[in-house]
Amino acid sequence: MKRLCWLVTVLPLLISFSQVHAQEIGDTQNGLAWAQQVCSECHAIRRGQVRSPNSRSPTFSELATTPGMTVGALMVALTTPHAGMPMFMLTATQREDIIAYILSLR
């Protein structure tokens, strides 16, 4: 019973800590700079842009506000090939910066 009480008390704290920590990755200013160089040909990357240059590409604001969008989901999107998106050779830091920028648009 003590273990269950401990788990019920500690688990929510661990979850909230991991979510806060996950949001602290990357540098948003560097992410914007990388997005301008790498992503802006297809995606609207700035807040307030309502359409992407490529109509099949979501805006960064749409990505940021997609329910359930997480650092992990964006990391997968930037590291695995999928239809219509070229595979870029980004460093881990570049990916983290772009992800930090996208999530800053929430």
HELIX and SHEET records of a PDB file:
HELIX    1   1 LYS A    2  GLN A   23  1                                  22    
HELIX    2   2 THR A   28  VAL A   38  1                                  11    
HELIX    3   3 PHE A   60  THR A   65  1                                   6    
HELIX    4   4 VAL A   71  THR A   79  1                                   9    
HELIX    5   5 ALA A   92  SER A  104  1                                  13    
END                                                                             
